[in-house]
Amino acid sequence: MPHVVRPRYPRTTTDARKRPQRRRRGEIETLPSGALRVKVYAGVDPLSGKRHYLRETIPAGPKAEAEAEKVLVKFVNQVNESRNPRTRATVSQLLDRYMEFIDVDVTTRTRYEIAIRKHIKPLLGNLPIAKLNGETFDSFYKTLRTCRDHCGGRPSVDHRVKGEHECTDKCRVHKCDPLSPASIRKIHTCLSGALKTAIRCQWITVNPLDQAHPPKRPTPDPRPPSPEEATAIVNEAFKDLPWGMLVWLAMTTGARRGELSALRWDWLDLDNATLRIHTSIAQDGGKTWEKDTKTHQQRRITLDPETVGLLRAYRQHCETEARTVGVTLAKNGRVFSPEVDHST
């Protein structure tokens, strides 16, 4: 049975002669099943370059025609007021475009890529961004809070190999391992950035994340060692002087390990008992590089007399070691280095 297209504004022959013809905005099609499909032209898809339509199917029933008319009016108003989604792009396509142009440091990009590959695309990737809503994201976050393997809490077995095989004791009952609140928050940040990009590109007009309950920001819960534990750690670390000095500075200054790794001799002013933090060392696998601090701000730390005395002794130790092999410490060398001249 062919589709039947219902004209939006039926007119008599007399009306048609009296009034100039207007282009019809949208149509309602009767499908073979008896359902009605509303279709309104909404411009050209900026991603594919093809004509883009708003569509919705109304199940057959006594109120189907009235419901279809409401949907048609809603779609026409959205197009007139530029509130309609302009593309049929999926979440996967949006994320690919977002990662193409995002300007973040290497570690942040790596975290986003892992989140996209392991969690976002498997669960949301095939959904059109125009269909996203708060309920979609609430369900997504619930799945992650239940299990990082997206099992949904259903009983299952983690098999040692894929395919047919005889189970051994290595095939164990699956235990759900929820994703941490901090990890879910990072995934939320990635999605937020991607959807803001979609709004800037006018792919959508409303951010669906605004309708969701965002993951709670994890409450900081630092658990520093007790004075007795700190003493034991420092005493053990000072069996190797450079290692002990690094651990001591970490405890007394609160500097991050990447910041201490980046520390240079000319950033130490022992006469005025100050230490300047300028940069940090980042790491991805075996690769390291120097970058801004986490807060992108430099700062100056005042040192106590005991720390100044230890740093003077450590500096003298490093100079003595360098002289034994006929070199001198680089003026801007690293305070902590595997090289005798502290050049790296």
VOKE-610295 format. One record per residue: x, y negated, z of N, C-alpha, C in turn; residue number from 1; residue in one letter. Coordinates in steps of 0.05 Angstrom, whole numbers, plus 5000, padded with zeros to 4 digits. Each point is the difference from the previous one (the first is absolute). Layout:
BEGIN
PT,n_east,n_north,n_up,ca_east,ca_north,ca_up,c_east,c_north,c_up,n,res
PT,X,Y,Z,X,Y,Z,X,Y,Z,NUM,a $
...
END
This chain:
BEGIN
PT,n_east,n_north,n_up,ca_east,ca_north,ca_up,c_east,c_north,c_up,n,res
PT,5017,5024,5000,4983,4976,5000,5018,4975,5000,1,m $
PT,4995,4981,4981,5017,4976,5000,4994,4982,5023,2,p $
PT,5020,4983,5008,4995,4981,5021,4980,4979,4990,3,h $
PT,4984,4991,5019,4981,4978,4994,5010,4975,5014,4,v $
PT,5004,4979,4985,5010,4975,5011,4977,4981,5004,5,v $
PT,4996,4992,5025,4978,4981,5006,5009,4972,4997,6,r $
PT,4987,4983,4984,5008,4972,4998,4995,4986,5026,7,p $
PT,5018,4982,5007,4998,4986,5026,4978,4980,5000,8,r $
PT,4997,4985,4977,4979,4979,4999,4982,5006,4976,9,y $
PT,4980,5017,5003,4982,5006,4978,4984,4975,4992,10,p $
PT,4996,4996,4974,4986,4977,4990,4981,5009,4978,11,r $
PT,4978,4985,4996,4982,5005,4978,5011,4988,4975,12,t $
PT,4990,5007,4977,5009,4989,4974,4996,4970,5000,13,t $
PT,4977,4991,5011,4995,4971,5001,5020,4985,5017,14,t $
PT,5007,5012,5023,5019,4987,5018,5027,4998,4986,15,d $
PT,5007,5021,4985,5026,5001,4987,5002,4977,4979,16,a $
PT,4977,4994,4986,5001,4979,4980,5001,4973,5014,17,r $
PT,4988,4997,5023,4999,4974,5013,5026,4992,5013,18,k $
PT,5014,5021,5012,5025,4994,5015,5024,5010,4986,19,r $
PT,5023,4986,5003,5024,5011,4988,5009,5025,5014,20,p $
PT,5011,5019,4986,5008,5026,5011,5025,4996,5019,21,q $
PT,4999,5012,5023,5022,5000,5018,5013,5027,5001,22,r $
PT,5026,5000,5004,5014,5026,5003,4992,5013,5026,23,r $
PT,4991,5025,4998,4991,5014,5024,5023,5007,5018,24,r $
PT,4996,4994,5026,5021,5006,5020,4994,5027,5013,25,r $
PT,5012,5021,4991,4997,5026,5013,4977,5016,4988,26,g $
PT,5000,5025,5008,4979,5018,4990,4996,5023,5020,27,e $
PT,4976,5012,4998,4994,5023,5017,4994,5024,4981,28,i $
PT,5016,5021,5003,4997,5023,4983,4986,5022,5015,29,e $
PT,4982,5015,4985,4988,5023,5012,5016,5025,4991,30,t $
PT,5010,5014,5019,5017,5024,4994,4982,5024,4996,31,l $
PT,5011,5021,4988,4984,5025,4995,4989,5011,5026,32,p $
PT,5013,4996,5022,4990,5010,5026,4977,4984,5011,33,s $
PT,4994,4977,4988,4980,4983,5011,5011,4978,5017,34,g $
PT,5025,5002,5008,5013,4979,5015,5004,4975,4983,35,a $
PT,5004,4977,5012,5004,4975,4986,5029,4990,5005,36,l $
PT,5013,4992,4979,5027,4989,5003,5000,4971,4992,37,r $
PT,5009,4984,5020,5002,4971,4996,5028,4993,4989,38,v $
PT,5002,4983,4980,5025,4994,4988,5001,4971,4992,39,k $
PT,5021,4985,5011,5003,4972,4994,5029,4994,4992,40,v $
PT,5003,4986,4978,5027,4993,4990,5013,4980,5019,41,y $
PT,5025,5005,5008,5014,4983,5020,5027,4990,4990,42,a $
PT,5003,4998,4975,5026,4989,4989,5019,5022,4992,43,g $
PT,5025,4992,4995,5021,5018,4991,5017,5008,5023,44,v $
PT,5005,5026,5002,5017,5011,5022,5029,4990,4995,45,d $
PT,5011,4985,5020,5027,4989,4996,5022,5021,4999,46,p $
PT,4994,5024,5010,5020,5021,5001,5000,5016,4974,47,l $
PT,4976,5008,4990,4999,5016,4976,4994,4984,4975,48,s $
PT,4990,4976,5003,4993,4984,4976,4974,5008,4988,49,g $
PT,4985,5019,5012,4975,5009,4990,4976,4985,5013,50,k $
PT,4977,5003,4987,4976,4987,5011,4993,5013,5026,51,r $
PT,4993,4984,5020,4994,5010,5027,4971,4996,5006,52,h $
PT,4987,5021,5011,4972,4999,5006,4996,5007,5030,53,y $
PT,4980,4988,5012,4991,5008,5026,4978,5021,4996,54,l $
PT,5002,5022,5013,4980,5022,4996,4991,5011,5026,55,r $
PT,4974,5008,5000,4990,5014,5023,4976,5017,4991,56,e $
PT,4999,5025,5010,4979,5019,4992,4979,5002,5023,57,t $
PT,4975,4997,4993,4978,5001,5019,4986,5027,4996,58,i $
PT,4998,5017,5021,4986,5026,4997,4971,4996,4992,59,p $
PT,4990,5020,4985,4972,4999,4991,4981,5000,5024,60,a $
PT,4978,4986,4997,4981,4998,5021,4980,4978,4995,61,g $
PT,4979,4999,5016,4979,4980,4995,5009,4971,5003,62,p $
PT,5021,4996,5016,5010,4973,5004,5026,4994,4985,63,k $
PT,5007,5018,4981,5025,4997,4986,5001,4975,4983,64,a $
PT,4978,4993,4986,5000,4976,4983,5004,4975,5016,65,e $
PT,4986,4998,5023,5003,4976,5016,5028,4998,5012,66,a $
PT,5012,5023,5008,5027,5000,5011,5020,4992,4978,67,e $
PT,4996,5011,4976,5018,4993,4977,5000,4970,4994,68,a $
PT,4975,4988,5001,4999,4972,4995,5015,4984,5021,69,e $
PT,4998,5008,5025,5015,4986,5021,5030,5002,4995,70,k $
PT,5009,5024,4993,5029,5004,4995,5009,4983,4976,71,v $
PT,4983,4998,4979,5007,4985,4977,5003,4970,5007,72,l $
PT,4981,4990,5016,5001,4972,5009,5025,4995,5017,73,v $
PT,5006,5019,5017,5024,4998,5017,5025,4998,4983,74,k $
PT,5003,5018,4980,5023,5000,4983,5003,4974,4984,75,f $
PT,4977,4991,4989,5001,4976,4984,5009,4976,5017,76,v $
PT,4989,4999,5025,5008,4978,5018,5030,5002,5007,77,n $
PT,5010,5024,5004,5028,5003,5006,5017,4990,4977,78,q $
PT,4993,5007,4976,5015,4991,4977,4998,4969,4997,79,v $
PT,4976,4989,5003,4997,4971,4997,5016,4985,5021,80,n $
PT,5003,5011,5024,5014,4987,5022,5029,5009,5003,81,e $
PT,5009,5016,4980,5028,5010,5000,5006,5016,5026,82,s $
PT,4980,5015,5009,5005,5016,5024,5003,5030,4994,83,r $
PT,5000,5007,4974,5001,5028,4992,5029,5009,4998,84,n $
PT,5006,5026,5005,5026,5011,4994,5005,4999,4970,85,p $
PT,5025,4993,4992,5005,4996,4971,5014,5024,4988,86,r $
PT,5004,5022,5014,5015,5022,4989,4990,5026,5012,87,t $
PT,5005,5022,4986,4993,5027,5010,5025,5013,5010,88,r $
PT,5021,4985,5005,5025,5011,5009,4997,5015,5027,89,a $
PT,5016,5021,5003,4999,5016,5024,5020,4990,5020,90,t $
PT,4998,5011,5024,5019,4993,5021,5029,5007,4992,91,v $
PT,5003,5022,4986,5027,5008,4991,5011,4979,4981,92,s $
PT,4984,4991,4981,5009,4980,4981,5007,4973,5014,93,q $
PT,4984,4993,5019,5006,4976,5015,5026,5002,5015,94,l $
PT,5005,5023,5014,5024,5003,5015,5025,5000,4982,95,l $
PT,4997,5012,4976,5023,5000,4981,5006,4971,4992,96,d $
PT,4980,4984,4995,5004,4972,4993,5012,4985,5023,97,r $
PT,4990,5005,5024,5009,4986,5024,5030,5005,5005,98,y $
PT,5008,5026,4998,5028,5007,5005,5019,4989,4978,99,m $
PT,4988,4994,4977,5016,4989,4978,5011,4973,5006,100,e $
PT,4984,4984,5015,5006,4971,5003,5006,4993,5029,101,f $
PT,4997,5018,5019,5003,4993,5028,5029,4993,5006,102,i $
PT,5005,4980,5016,5027,4991,5007,5004,5005,5030,103,d $
PT,5010,5024,5007,5006,5006,5028,5028,5013,5001,104,v $
PT,5011,5004,5024,5026,5012,5002,4997,5030,4995,105,d $
PT,5023,5013,4997,5001,5028,4991,4986,5018,5020,106,v $
PT,5004,4996,5026,4988,5018,5020,4970,4998,5000,107,t $
PT,4989,4975,4996,4971,4997,4999,4989,5013,4975,108,t $
PT,5014,4997,4977,4991,5012,4976,4999,5030,5002,109,r $
PT,5021,5012,5013,5001,5029,5004,4977,5009,5017,110,t $
PT,4994,4986,5021,4977,5007,5017,4974,4999,4985,111,r $
PT,4996,4979,4983,4976,4998,4984,4998,5023,4980,112,y $
PT,5022,5007,4987,5000,5021,4980,4992,5027,5013,113,e $
PT,5010,5005,5024,4994,5025,5014,4970,5000,5008,114,i $
PT,4990,4978,5010,4972,4998,5008,4982,5004,4975,115,a $
PT,5007,4988,4978,4983,5002,4976,5000,5029,4990,116,i $
PT,5024,5012,4999,5003,5027,4989,4986,5021,5017,117,r $
PT,5004,4998,5027,4991,5021,5018,4971,4996,5010,118,k $
PT,4991,4976,5001,4974,4995,5013,4979,4985,4983,119,h $
PT,5009,4977,4988,4980,4983,4987,4990,5013,4974,120,i $
PT,5018,5007,4982,4992,5011,4974,4985,5027,5003,121,k $
PT,5009,5018,5017,4985,5025,5002,4971,4997,5010,122,p $
PT,4995,4980,5017,4974,4997,5011,4983,4979,4986,123,l $
PT,5012,4979,4990,4985,4977,4988,5007,4995,4971,124,l $
PT,5020,5012,4990,5012,4993,4973,4980,5000,4977,125,g $
PT,4981,5018,5000,4982,5002,4977,4975,4982,5002,126,n $
PT,4997,4987,5022,4977,4982,5004,5003,4974,4985,127,l $
PT,4979,4991,4986,5002,4973,4988,5000,4979,5022,128,p $
PT,5017,4980,4997,5002,4980,5022,4974,4985,5004,129,i $
PT,4983,4999,4979,4974,4987,5002,4981,5015,5018,130,a $
PT,5005,5026,5005,4983,5016,5017,5009,5002,5029,131,k $
PT,5023,4987,5007,5010,5001,5027,4983,4983,5018,132,l $
PT,4997,5010,5025,4985,4984,5020,5011,5007,5028,133,n $
PT,4989,4987,5020,5010,5005,5027,4998,5028,5009,134,g $
PT,4978,5014,4992,4996,5028,5008,5021,5018,4988,135,e $
PT,5009,4994,4976,5021,5015,4987,5025,4999,5016,136,t $
PT,5008,4977,5009,5025,4997,5015,4997,5011,5028,137,f $
PT,4977,4996,5013,4997,5012,5027,5002,5030,4999,138,d $
PT,4989,5012,4979,5003,5030,4997,5029,5007,4994,139,s $
PT,5013,4984,4984,5028,5005,4993,5018,5000,5025,140,f $
PT,4996,4979,5017,5016,4998,5025,4994,5023,5019,141,y $
PT,4974,5008,5001,4993,5022,5018,5014,5026,4991,142,k $
PT,5002,5004,4974,5014,5024,4990,5029,5000,5009,143,t $
PT,5013,4977,4998,5028,4998,5008,5004,5003,5030,144,l $
PT,4980,4990,5016,5002,5003,5029,4995,5029,5008,145,r $
PT,4987,5015,4983,4994,5028,5007,5024,5018,4993,146,t $
PT,5011,4996,4976,5023,5018,4992,5015,4987,4977,147,c $
PT,5026,4999,5001,5016,4989,4979,4999,5017,4975,148,r $
PT,4991,5025,5002,4997,5018,4976,4973,4998,4988,149,d $
PT,4983,4982,5010,4973,4994,4989,4982,5025,5000,150,h $
PT,5003,5016,5021,4984,5024,5002,4971,4995,5009,151,c $
PT,4995,4976,5011,4974,4994,5009,4991,5014,5025,152,g $
PT,5020,5013,5014,4993,5015,5024,4989,5028,4995,153,g $
PT,5000,5009,4975,4989,5026,4993,5021,5022,5007,154,r $
PT,4992,5022,5012,5018,5022,5006,5013,5011,4974,155,p $
PT,5026,5004,5001,5015,5011,4977,5025,5013,5009,156,s $
PT,5015,5011,4981,5025,5014,5006,5022,4987,4983,157,v $
PT,5022,4994,5012,5024,4990,4986,5016,5024,4990,158,d $
PT,4998,5006,4974,5013,5024,4989,5029,4993,4994,159,h $
PT,5017,5021,5003,5029,4996,4996,5006,4995,4970,160,r $
PT,4984,5012,4982,5003,4995,4971,4973,4996,4987,161,v $
PT,5000,4989,4976,4976,4996,4986,4993,5025,4984,162,k $
PT,4975,5003,4992,4992,5023,4984,4994,5025,5017,163,g $
PT,4995,5022,4986,4994,5025,5014,5025,5011,5014,164,e $
PT,4996,5009,5025,5022,5012,5015,4990,5013,5025,165,h $
PT,5016,5016,5012,4993,5012,5026,5009,4981,5022,166,e $
PT,4981,4992,5017,5007,4982,5022,5018,5013,5020,167,c $
PT,5019,4984,5010,5017,5009,5022,4996,4981,5024,168,t $
PT,5017,5003,5019,4998,4981,5023,5008,4972,4993,169,d $
PT,5011,4996,4976,5006,4973,4991,4975,4985,4989,170,k $
PT,4979,5015,4995,4974,4989,4992,4984,4994,5025,171,c $
PT,4998,4976,5007,4989,4993,5027,4974,4983,4997,172,r $
PT,4984,5002,5020,4976,4983,5001,5008,4971,5000,173,v $
PT,4987,4985,4983,5006,4972,4997,4993,4984,5025,174,h $
PT,5018,4983,5009,4994,4982,5022,5001,4971,4990,175,k $
PT,4979,4986,5005,4999,4972,4989,5021,4983,5014,176,c $
PT,5013,4984,4984,5020,4981,5009,4992,4972,4991,177,d $
PT,4987,4985,5017,4990,4973,4992,5023,4982,4992,178,p $
PT,4994,4982,4981,5020,4980,4993,5000,4979,5022,179,l $
PT,5023,4989,5007,5002,4981,5022,4986,4974,4993,180,s $
PT,4990,4986,5020,4987,4974,4996,5018,4980,4985,181,p $
PT,5026,5001,5006,5019,4982,4986,5001,5006,4970,182,a $
PT,5000,5026,4993,5001,5008,4972,4975,4992,4985,183,s $
PT,4977,5004,5014,4974,4993,4987,4999,4970,4996,184,i $
PT,5011,4985,5019,5000,4971,4997,5017,4991,4976,185,r $
PT,5023,5014,4995,5016,4993,4977,4986,5006,4974,186,k $
PT,4984,5022,5000,4985,5007,4976,4978,4979,4995,187,i $
PT,4988,4990,5022,4980,4979,4998,5013,4974,4988,188,h $
PT,5024,4994,5009,5014,4976,4990,5005,5003,4970,189,t $
PT,5008,5024,4991,5005,5004,4972,4974,4997,4984,190,c $
PT,4978,5011,5009,4975,4998,4986,4990,4971,5000,191,l $
PT,5005,4986,5022,4991,4972,5002,5015,4983,4978,192,s $
PT,5026,5004,4998,5015,4985,4979,4990,5007,4972,193,g $
PT,4995,5025,4995,4991,5009,4973,4973,4987,4994,194,a $
PT,4981,5000,5019,4973,4989,4994,5001,4970,4998,195,l $
PT,5018,4987,5014,5003,4971,4997,5010,4994,4971,196,k $
PT,5017,5017,4990,5010,4998,4972,4976,5003,4981,197,t $
PT,4982,5019,5006,4977,5004,4983,4982,4975,4999,198,a $
PT,4998,4987,5023,4983,4975,5001,5014,4978,4984,199,i $
PT,5026,4997,5004,5015,4979,4985,4997,5005,4970,200,r $
PT,5001,5025,4991,4997,5006,4972,4971,5000,4990,201,c $
PT,4982,4995,5019,4971,4999,4995,4989,5027,4990,202,q $
PT,5013,5022,5010,4989,5026,4994,4975,5005,5017,203,w $
PT,5001,4989,5025,4977,5001,5018,4997,4972,5012,204,i $
PT,4977,4995,5012,4995,4973,5011,4998,5001,5031,205,t $
PT,4996,5024,5011,4998,5003,5029,5019,5021,5009,206,v $
PT,5015,4995,5022,5018,5020,5010,4985,5020,5017,207,n $
PT,4998,5026,4991,4985,5019,5015,5012,5007,5027,208,p $
PT,5026,4994,5004,5012,5005,5026,4988,4982,5022,209,l $
PT,4989,4977,4992,4988,4982,5019,4975,5012,5013,210,d $
PT,4988,5021,4986,4976,5013,5010,5007,5024,5017,211,q $
PT,5026,5007,5002,5008,5024,5015,5010,4992,5028,212,a $
PT,5002,5021,5017,5012,4996,5026,5030,5006,4998,213,h $
PT,5017,4980,5000,5028,5005,4995,5012,5016,5024,214,p $
PT,5021,5016,4994,5013,5015,5022,5010,4981,5021,215,p $
PT,4997,5008,5025,5010,4983,5022,5030,4997,4999,216,k $
PT,5009,4976,5006,5029,4995,5002,5011,5015,5024,217,r $
PT,5020,5018,4996,5010,5016,5022,5010,4982,5023,218,p $
PT,4993,5007,5024,5009,4985,5024,5029,5008,5006,219,t $
PT,5018,4980,5001,5028,5006,5007,5002,5015,5027,220,p $
PT,5015,5021,5000,5004,5015,5025,5029,5008,5003,221,d $
PT,5017,4980,5004,5029,5005,5003,5005,5016,5026,222,p $
PT,5019,5019,4998,5007,5016,5023,5030,4999,5004,223,r $
PT,5011,4978,5010,5029,4998,5004,5009,5019,5021,224,p $
PT,5026,5007,4999,5011,5017,5021,5000,4986,5027,225,p $
PT,4999,5016,5021,5002,4989,5027,5029,4991,5004,226,s $
PT,5005,4983,5021,5028,4992,5005,5019,5023,5003,227,p $
PT,4991,5022,5013,5018,5023,5003,5005,5013,4973,228,e $
PT,4979,5003,4983,5004,5012,4973,5018,4982,4983,229,e $
PT,4996,4974,5001,5016,4982,4984,5030,5002,5008,230,a $
PT,5005,5002,5026,5027,5003,5009,5013,5025,4990,231,t $
PT,4985,5022,5001,5010,5026,4990,5006,4998,4970,232,a $
PT,4982,4987,4985,5004,4998,4970,5025,4984,4994,233,i $
PT,5003,4977,5014,5023,4983,4994,5026,5014,5008,234,v $
PT,5000,5013,5023,5025,5014,5008,5008,5021,4980,235,n $
PT,4980,5015,4990,5006,5020,4980,5009,4988,4974,236,e $
PT,4987,4978,4992,5007,4987,4974,5029,4989,5001,237,a $
PT,5009,4989,5023,5026,4987,5001,5023,5020,5000,238,f $
PT,4994,5026,4998,5022,5019,4995,5012,4995,4972,239,k $
PT,4985,4986,4983,5010,4991,4974,4995,4970,5000,240,d $
PT,5021,4983,5001,4997,4972,5005,4982,4985,4980,241,l $
PT,5003,5004,4973,4982,4986,4982,4970,5008,5004,242,p $
PT,4996,5025,5004,4973,5010,5005,4988,4988,5026,243,w $
PT,5017,5000,5021,4991,4989,5025,4994,4970,4998,244,g $
PT,5016,4985,4985,4996,4972,4996,4974,4994,4986,245,m $
PT,4994,5017,4979,4975,4996,4985,4976,5005,5018,246,l $
PT,5001,5022,5016,4978,5007,5018,4996,4978,5021,247,v $
PT,5022,4990,5010,4999,4978,5020,4987,4975,4989,248,w $
PT,5008,4993,4976,4987,4976,4987,4971,5004,4995,249,l $
PT,4993,5024,4992,4971,5006,4994,4984,4996,5026,250,a $
PT,5011,5009,5023,4986,4999,5025,4999,4971,5011,251,m $
PT,5021,4986,4997,5002,4973,5013,4989,4977,4983,252,t $
PT,4999,5004,4973,4990,4979,4983,4973,5005,4988,253,t $
PT,4992,5025,4999,4974,5007,4988,5001,4999,4969,254,g $
PT,5024,4997,4989,5002,4999,4970,4993,5027,4988,255,a $
PT,4989,4999,4976,4993,5025,4987,5026,5013,4989,256,r $
PT,4998,5027,4996,5025,5014,4991,5010,4990,4973,257,r $
PT,4981,4993,4982,5008,4990,4974,5015,4973,5003,258,g $
PT,4991,4984,5019,5012,4974,5005,5029,5003,5012,259,e $
PT,5003,5020,5018,5026,5005,5012,5019,5011,4979,260,l $
PT,4989,5016,4981,5017,5011,4979,5010,4979,4981,261,s $
PT,4984,4978,4997,5008,4978,4982,5018,4980,5014,262,a $
PT,5003,5001,5026,5015,4980,5015,5028,4996,4991,263,l $
PT,5009,4974,4996,5027,4994,4992,5015,4986,5022,264,r $
PT,5027,5002,4999,5017,4987,5020,4996,4970,5002,265,w $
PT,4996,4987,4977,4998,4971,5001,4972,4991,5009,266,d $
PT,4982,5019,5006,4975,4993,5011,5000,5002,5031,267,w $
PT,5023,5008,5010,5004,5001,5029,5016,4975,5009,268,l $
PT,4989,4985,5019,5014,4977,5012,5004,5006,5030,269,d $
PT,5022,5015,5006,5004,5009,5027,5006,4976,5019,270,l $
PT,5013,4979,4989,5006,4977,5017,4974,4987,5011,271,d $
PT,4980,5000,4983,4974,4988,5008,4979,5022,5008,272,n $
PT,5010,5025,5001,4983,5022,5008,4974,5002,4984,273,a $
PT,5002,4999,4974,4976,5003,4983,5005,5020,4977,274,t $
PT,4979,5011,4991,5000,5019,4977,4978,4991,4981,275,l $
PT,5007,4998,4974,4980,4992,4980,4991,5024,4984,276,r $
PT,4974,5003,4996,4989,5021,4983,4991,4987,4974,277,i $
PT,5012,5009,4978,4994,4988,4974,4985,5020,4982,278,h $
PT,5009,5024,4999,4990,5020,4981,4996,5027,5013,279,t $
PT,4992,5019,4985,4996,5027,5010,5009,5020,4978,280,s $
PT,5007,5024,5008,5007,5021,4981,4975,5019,4998,281,i $
PT,4991,5004,4976,4978,5019,4995,5011,5025,4988,282,a $
PT,4984,5022,5002,5009,5026,4991,4977,5015,4987,283,q $
PT,5006,5013,4978,4981,5018,4986,5015,5024,4992,284,d $
PT,4998,5022,5016,5016,5024,4994,5029,4993,5006,285,g $
PT,5018,5005,4980,5028,4994,5003,5008,4972,4991,286,g $
PT,4980,4985,4990,5006,4973,4989,4995,4979,5022,287,k $
PT,5018,4981,5003,4997,4978,5019,5004,4974,4985,288,t $
PT,4989,4979,5011,5003,4973,4988,4994,4979,5022,289,w $
PT,5010,4976,4995,4996,4978,5019,4975,4984,4991,290,e $
PT,4984,4992,5020,4976,4985,4993,4993,4981,5023,291,k $
PT,4979,4985,4997,4991,4982,5021,4992,5016,5025,292,d $
PT,4998,4987,5022,4990,5013,5024,4971,5006,4997,293,t $
PT,4989,5016,5017,4972,5008,4998,4981,4976,5000,294,k $
PT,5006,4980,5016,4984,4976,5002,5008,4979,4980,295,t $
PT,5021,5006,4984,5010,4980,4980,5010,4975,5013,296,h $
PT,5009,5002,5025,5010,4976,5014,5027,5007,5014,297,q $
PT,5018,4980,4999,5025,5003,5015,4995,4991,5029,298,q $
PT,5017,5011,5018,4997,4992,5028,5027,5001,5015,299,r $
PT,5001,4987,5022,5025,4999,5016,4993,5012,5028,300,r $
PT,5018,5018,5009,4996,5014,5025,5022,4992,5020,301,i $
PT,4993,4992,5024,5020,4994,5021,5009,5026,5013,302,t $
PT,5027,5002,5004,5011,5024,5011,5008,4996,5030,303,l $
PT,4996,5020,5016,5008,4999,5028,5031,5004,5002,304,d $
PT,5012,4991,5022,5029,5002,5004,5011,5028,4996,305,p $
PT,4985,5020,5010,5010,5028,4998,5001,5009,4971,306,e $
PT,4980,4992,4984,5000,5008,4972,5023,4985,4985,307,t $
PT,5005,4975,5006,5022,4985,4988,5026,5014,5006,308,v $
PT,5004,5008,5025,5025,5014,5007,5003,5026,4985,309,g $
PT,4979,5015,4997,5001,5026,4985,5006,4995,4970,310,l $
PT,4988,4979,4989,5005,4994,4972,5029,4991,4995,311,l $
PT,5012,4985,5019,5028,4992,4997,5018,5024,5001,312,r $
PT,4994,5019,5018,5016,5024,5002,4997,5017,4975,313,a $
PT,4976,5001,4989,4995,5016,4976,5014,4987,4976,314,y $
PT,4999,4974,4998,5014,4986,4978,5030,5005,5002,315,r $
PT,5012,4999,5023,5028,5005,5004,5007,5029,4991,316,q $
PT,4982,5019,5008,5004,5028,4992,5000,5003,4969,317,h $
PT,4981,4986,4987,4998,5002,4971,5025,4988,4986,318,c $
PT,5010,4977,5011,5024,4987,4989,5024,5018,5003,319,e $
PT,5003,5013,5023,5022,5018,5004,5000,5024,4981,320,t $
PT,4976,5011,4996,4998,5022,4981,5007,4991,4972,321,e $
PT,4992,4976,4992,5006,4990,4973,5030,4996,4997,322,a $
PT,5014,4989,5020,5028,4995,4998,5016,5026,4997,323,r $
PT,4991,5022,5012,5014,5025,4998,5002,5011,4972,324,t $
PT,4983,4991,4982,5001,5009,4972,5007,4976,4982,325,v $
PT,5009,4978,5012,5010,4978,4984,4979,4983,4987,326,g $
PT,4976,4998,5012,4979,4982,4989,4990,4982,5022,327,v $
PT,4984,4981,4992,4987,4982,5020,4970,5001,4996,328,t $
PT,4986,4993,5021,4971,5000,4998,4990,4978,4981,329,l $
PT,4982,5007,4982,4988,4980,4983,4985,4979,5017,330,a $
PT,5004,4974,4993,4988,4979,5017,4970,5003,5001,331,k $
PT,4988,5007,4977,4971,5004,5000,4993,5030,4999,332,n $
PT,5018,5017,5010,4995,5028,5000,4978,5008,5019,333,g $
PT,4990,5024,4997,4979,5010,5017,5010,5007,5028,334,r $
PT,4984,4994,5020,5008,5007,5027,5002,5030,5004,335,v $
PT,4981,5014,4986,5000,5030,5002,5005,5010,4972,336,f $
PT,5022,5015,4996,5008,5008,4973,5015,5027,5001,337,s $
PT,4998,5016,4980,5017,5025,4998,5028,4993,4990,338,p $
PT,5004,4976,4989,5026,4992,4989,5017,4987,5021,339,e $
PT,5026,5005,5000,5017,4989,5021,5002,4969,4998,340,v $
PT,4997,4989,4976,5000,4971,4997,4972,4988,5002,341,d $
PT,4980,5017,5005,4972,4991,5004,4989,4986,4976,342,h $
PT,5009,5007,4976,4991,4987,4976,4973,5009,4989,343,s $
PT,4991,5023,5010,4974,5011,4991,4981,5004,5023,344,t $
END
